[in-house]
Amino acid sequence: ESSSVAPKDVHSALASTTMSTPQKSSSSASWDDDEASKHYCDTMPPPLPRPLHTLPSKPSSPSLPSSSQVAPVSAPIMRPIPANPKLSTRKPAVNPRARGGVAPGFGLMDWVRLKASSSDLAQRKGTPLRRSIPLSELQEHKSQHDCWIALKGVVYQVSSYLPYHPGGKKIVMAYAGRDATKEFQRYHAWVNIEGLVGVLKVGLLE
């Protein structure tokens, strides 16, 4: 005998099975959503840190002062120009000691080289320095080629130095045969006589 079930009985069995299956409540569905949201938040990467230094903001343009804050500028005083201005008739001052000058090749360094290369610029001709020269003898040597001058008690034969004098030879010749210590101290107090004309010594003034 075949065990067959009638169609009516099959439908009844299926209906009872469906009704006996438990259904999820709305509360359990809500719980599952919260768990899913929590799991999603846990798996997300952490947010990026905020930068420690931020770019400076663009400086604002300086505000210009108002017209009330600006100090007024006074106009320059213009003086009228005279129709016939008076010109000065005074002549420029001239140093009388600087009129002569020296010719090319007769500068200070040229004089230094001449002293180093010459052996008898004082024209003593091998004689020693004289210990006493009277004033009367000094006064006899007053020409350009035989020019004696006394400075600080020492007599010098300065004929070879005449073209090298910065003020010109005429100034030196004005004191030829004389004691020019006072004038020398007035204009050349800082000059080292021994270093300049020491090789021109003749002797000591009496």
Secondary structure, 3 states (H helix, E strand, C coil): CCCCCCHHHHHHHHHHHHHHCCCCCHHHHHHHHHHHHHHHHHHCCCCCCCCCCCCCCCCCCCCCCCCCCCCCCCCCCCCCCCCCCCCCCCCCCCCHHHCCCCCCCCCHHHHHHHHHHCCCCCCCCCCCCEEEECHHHHCCCEECCEEEEEECCEEEECHHHHHHCCCCHHHHHCCCCCECHHHHHHHCCCCCHHHHHHHHEEEEEC
